[in-house]
Amino acid sequence: MSCRPYLNLSPVVPVLTIERAEHAVPLARALTAGGLKVLEITLRTPWALDAITRIAGEVEDAVLAAGTVLTAADLERSARAGARFAFSPGLADFMLEAGPIPILPGVATASEVMKGMTAGLDTFKFFPAVAAGGLGALKGFQGPFSCVAFCPTGGIGIENAAEFLALSNVLCVGGSWVAPPRMIAAGDWAGIERLSREAAALRN
């Protein structure tokens, strides 16, 4: 199973940390209304799996991914909650075998890319993107890994997202700037929808 079809749906994947379960549905509605359909709910709070379940049941346009998946148990729980695929900050052995849903492993080096390729993977999260070499590293990967595509995440915002999206081996980027915690806490769904529209227009 590949994550690539999902990553082609939107130029930006919002990376979301849900602090209150009741924020999940209005946040997802604001983001999808703005044109961002793929949403990453990070497993960093006790409400993350509940948020995935609520959104999966109430926001038809949302394509949900679990984020910060660190173990096979995380992946199983995410699938049961309603996630269609998952993101991880790294590459672990369980990700090289068939799981309940596709997972996008995180890589930062050529060796990690090659390890994933031996298991048939052709798509990865490049993380932490800016700290791991940013545009230069991804350009360097283009030659030896011409069939591999990436979703860079980490240090990407509205000011540099377009540069990453211009690379031929970048399908989309991940970032939290489209749903800042202060706006979520304030329930500023209109403001988040506006930021979502700006992000969705990056590849128009």
URJO-V571675 format. One record per pair of residues at least 12 apart in sequence whose C-alpha atoms are under 10 Angstrom apart, sorted by sequence separation. I is the first residue (numbers start at 1). J is the second residue. If there is no record, write none. Layout:
{{I	J} {I	J}}
//
This chain:
{{16	28} {40	52} {52	64} {66	78} {74	86} {75	87} {91	103} {112	124} {113	125} {126	138} {138	150} {152	164} {161	173} {179	191} {180	192} {39	52} {52	65} {65	78} {66	79} {75	88} {91	104} {92	105} {113	126} {151	164} {152	165} {161	174} {178	191} {179	192} {14	28} {52	66} {64	78} {65	79} {85	99} {90	104} {91	105} {92	106} {138	152} {151	165} {161	175} {178	192} {179	193} {66	81} {85	100} {86	101} {87	102} {88	103} {89	104} {90	105} {91	106} {177	192} {178	193} {180	195} {39	55} {66	82} {67	83} {84	100} {85	101} {86	102} {87	103} {88	104} {89	105} {90	106} {91	107} {105	121} {108	124} {157	173} {178	194} {179	195} {14	31} {24	41} {49	66} {64	81} {65	82} {66	83} {69	86} {70	87} {71	88} {84	101} {85	102} {86	103} {87	104} {88	105} {89	106} {90	107} {91	108} {104	121} {106	123} {107	124} {108	125} {109	126} {135	152} {150	167} {156	173} {157	174} {158	175} {178	195} {179	196} {13	31} {48	66} {64	82} {65	83} {66	84} {67	85} {68	86} {69	87} {70	88} {83	101} {84	102} {85	103} {86	104} {87	105} {88	106} {89	107} {90	108} {103	121} {104	122} {105	123} {106	124} {107	125} {108	126} {109	127} {134	152} {149	167} {150	168} {151	169} {152	170} {156	174} {157	175} {177	195} {178	196} {48	67} {63	82} {64	83} {65	84} {66	85} {67	86} {68	87} {69	88} {70	89} {75	94} {82	101} {83	102} {84	103} {85	104} {86	105} {87	106} {88	107} {89	108} {96	115} {104	123} {105	124} {106	125} {107	126} {108	127} {134	153} {149	168} {150	169} {151	170} {152	171} {153	172} {154	173} {155	174} {156	175} {157	176} {158	177} {177	196} {178	197} {63	83} {64	84} {65	85} {66	86} {67	87} {68	88} {69	89} {70	90} {72	92} {75	95} {79	99} {80	100} {92	112} {96	116} {103	123} {104	124} {105	125} {106	126} {107	127} {108	128} {134	154} {149	169} {150	170} {151	171} {152	172} {153	173} {154	174} {155	175} {156	176} {157	177} {158	178} {178	198} {63	84} {64	85} {65	86} {66	87} {67	88} {68	89} {69	90} {70	91} {71	92} {72	93} {79	100} {80	101} {91	112} {95	116} {96	117} {98	119} {103	124} {104	125} {105	126} {106	127} {107	128} {108	129} {134	155} {148	169} {149	170} {150	171} {151	172} {152	173} {153	174} {154	175} {155	176} {156	177} {157	178} {178	199} {14	36} {63	85} {64	86} {65	87} {66	88} {67	89} {68	90} {70	92} {71	93} {72	94} {78	100} {79	101} {90	112} {91	113} {93	115} {96	118} {97	119} {103	125} {104	126} {105	127} {106	128} {107	129} {129	151} {130	152} {132	154} {134	156} {146	168} {147	169} {148	170} {149	171} {150	172} {151	173} {152	174} {153	175} {154	176} {155	177} {177	199} {12	35} {13	36} {14	37} {15	38} {16	39} {17	40} {18	41} {24	47} {28	51} {37	60} {38	61} {39	62} {40	63} {41	64} {42	65} {43	66} {44	67} {71	94} {72	95} {76	99} {77	100} {78	101} {79	102} {92	115} {93	116} {96	119} {97	120} {106	129} {108	131} {109	132} {122	145} {126	149} {127	150} {129	152} {130	153} {131	154} {146	169} {149	172} {150	173} {151	174} {152	175} {153	176} {11	35} {12	36} {13	37} {14	38} {15	39} {16	40} {17	41} {18	42} {21	45} {24	48} {28	52} {37	61} {38	62} {39	63} {40	64} {41	65} {42	66} {43	67} {44	68} {57	81} {70	94} {71	95} {75	99} {76	100} {91	115} {92	116} {95	119} {96	120} {108	132} {109	133} {122	146} {123	147} {124	148} {125	149} {126	150} {127	151} {128	152} {129	153} {130	154} {131	155} {145	169} {175	199} {10	35} {11	36} {12	37} {13	38} {14	39} {15	40} {16	41} {17	42} {18	43} {19	44} {20	45} {21	46} {22	47} {36	61} {37	62} {38	63} {39	64} {40	65} {41	66} {42	67} {43	68} {44	69} {49	74} {53	78} {56	81} {57	82} {70	95} {75	100} {76	101} {91	116} {96	121} {107	132} {108	133} {122	147} {123	148} {124	149} {125	150} {126	151} {127	152} {128	153} {129	154} {130	155} {135	160} {139	164} {142	167} {9	35} {10	36} {11	37} {12	38} {13	39} {14	40} {15	41} {16	42} {17	43} {18	44} {19	45} {20	46} {21	47} {24	50} {25	51} {28	54} {29	55} {35	61} {36	62} {37	63} {38	64} {39	65} {40	66} {41	67} {42	68} {43	69} {52	78} {53	79} {55	81} {56	82} {75	101} {93	119} {95	121} {108	134} {122	148} {123	149} {124	150} {125	151} {126	152} {127	153} {128	154} {129	155} {130	156} {138	164} {142	168} {9	36} {10	37} {11	38} {12	39} {13	40} {14	41} {15	42} {16	43} {17	44} {18	45} {19	46} {20	47} {21	48} {24	51} {25	52} {28	55} {32	59} {36	63} {37	64} {38	65} {39	66} {40	67} {41	68} {42	69} {43	70} {52	79} {53	80} {54	81} {55	82} {56	83} {72	99} {75	102} {110	137} {121	148} {122	149} {123	150} {124	151} {125	152} {126	153} {127	154} {128	155} {129	156} {142	169} {9	37} {10	38} {16	44} {17	45} {18	46} {19	47} {20	48} {21	49} {22	50} {23	51} {24	52} {25	53} {27	55} {28	56} {32	60} {33	61} {39	67} {40	68} {49	77} {50	78} {52	80} {53	81} {54	82} {55	83} {56	84} {72	100} {75	103} {109	137} {113	141} {117	145} {121	149} {122	150} {123	151} {124	152} {125	153} {126	154} {127	155} {128	156} {135	163} {139	167} {141	169} {142	170} {9	38} {10	39} {18	47} {19	48} {21	50} {22	51} {24	53} {25	54} {26	55} {29	58} {32	61} {33	62} {49	78} {52	81} {53	82} {108	137} {125	154} {135	164} {138	167} {139	168} {7	37} {8	38} {17	47} {18	48} {20	50} {21	51} {24	54} {25	55} {28	58} {29	59} {31	61} {32	62} {48	78} {49	79} {51	81} {52	82} {53	83} {108	138} {110	140} {130	160} {134	164} {135	165} {138	168} {139	169} {6	37} {7	38} {17	48} {18	49} {20	51} {21	52} {24	55} {25	56} {28	59} {29	60} {31	62} {32	63} {43	74} {49	80} {50	81} {51	82} {52	83} {110	141} {114	145} {117	148} {135	166} {138	169} {139	170} {172	203} {6	38} {16	48} {18	50} {19	51} {22	54} {23	55} {25	57} {26	58} {28	60} {29	61} {49	81} {50	82} {109	141} {113	145} {135	167} {138	170} {18	51} {21	54} {25	58} {26	59} {28	61} {29	62} {48	81} {49	82} {91	124} {17	51} {18	52} {21	55} {24	58} {25	59} {28	62} {49	83} {69	103} {90	124} {91	125} {110	144} {24	59} {28	63} {43	78} {69	104} {70	105} {89	124} {90	125} {110	145} {113	148} {129	164} {28	64} {65	101} {67	103} {69	105} {88	124} {89	125} {90	126} {166	202} {25	62} {41	78} {65	102} {66	103} {67	104} {68	105} {87	124} {88	125} {89	126} {90	127} {158	195} {162	199} {165	202} {166	203} {65	103} {68	106} {87	125} {89	127} {90	128} {161	199} {165	203} {65	104} {88	127} {89	128} {162	201} {163	202} {158	198} {162	202} {158	199} {161	202} {162	203} {41	83} {157	199} {161	203} {40	83} {107	150} {39	83} {42	86} {106	150} {108	152} {126	170} {129	173} {158	202} {40	85} {41	86} {42	87} {106	151} {107	152} {125	170} {129	174} {38	84} {40	86} {41	87} {42	88} {104	150} {106	152} {123	169} {124	170} {40	87} {104	151} {106	153} {123	170} {124	171} {125	172} {126	173} {127	174} {123	171} {125	173} {126	174} {125	174} {15	65} {16	66} {17	67} {15	66} {16	67} {13	65} {15	67} {15	68} {9	63} {6	63} {6	64} {6	65} {3	65} {87	151} {89	153} {89	154} {6	84} {6	85} {3	84} {3	85} {2	85} {3	86} {1	85} {3	87} {1	98} {7	104} {1	99} {3	101} {4	102} {1	100} {2	101} {3	102} {1	101} {2	102} {3	103} {4	104} {1	102} {2	103} {3	104} {1	103} {2	104} {7	123} {2	120} {3	121} {4	122} {1	120} {2	121} {3	122} {4	123} {1	121} {2	122} {3	123} {4	124} {2	123} {3	124} {40	174} {39	174} {40	175} {40	176} {13	151} {15	153} {12	151} {14	153} {15	154} {11	151} {12	152} {13	153} {12	153} {7	149} {36	178} {7	150} {7	151} {4	149} {12	157} {4	150} {12	158} {4	151} {31	178} {31	179} {12	161} {30	179} {11	161} {11	162} {28	179} {27	179} {12	165} {11	165} {27	183} {34	190} {27	184} {33	190} {36	193} {15	173} {16	174} {26	184} {30	188} {31	189} {34	192} {35	193} {11	170} {12	171} {13	172} {14	173} {15	174} {16	175} {17	176} {30	189} {31	190} {33	192} {34	193} {35	194} {37	196} {11	171} {12	172} {13	173} {14	174} {15	175} {16	176} {24	184} {27	187} {29	189} {30	190} {31	191} {33	193} {34	194} {35	195} {36	196} {10	171} {11	172} {12	173} {13	174} {14	175} {15	176} {16	177} {23	184} {26	187} {27	188} {28	189} {30	191} {31	192} {32	193} {33	194} {34	195} {35	196} {36	197} {8	170} {9	171} {10	172} {11	173} {12	174} {13	175} {14	176} {15	177} {16	178} {17	179} {19	181} {23	185} {26	188} {27	189} {30	192} {31	193} {34	196} {35	197} {36	198} {7	170} {8	171} {9	172} {10	173} {11	174} {12	175} {13	176} {14	177} {15	178} {16	179} {17	180} {18	181} {23	186} {26	189} {27	190} {29	192} {30	193} {31	194} {33	196} {34	197} {35	198} {36	199} {37	200} {7	171} {8	172} {12	176} {14	178} {15	179} {16	180} {17	181} {20	184} {23	187} {28	192} {29	193} {30	194} {31	195} {32	196} {33	197} {34	198} {35	199} {36	200} {6	171} {7	172} {13	178} {14	179} {15	180} {16	181} {19	184} {20	185} {27	192} {28	193} {30	195} {31	196} {32	197} {34	199} {35	200} {36	201} {5	171} {6	172} {7	173} {12	178} {14	180} {18	184} {19	185} {23	189} {27	193} {30	196} {31	197} {34	200} {35	201} {4	171} {17	184} {18	185} {30	197} {34	201} {4	172} {16	184} {31	199} {32	200} {31	200} {14	196} {13	196} {12	196} {14	199} {13	199} {12	199} {13	200} {11	199} {12	200} {10	199} {11	200} {12	201} {10	200} {11	201} {12	202} {10	201} {11	202} {12	203} {10	202} {11	203} {10	203} {11	204}}
//
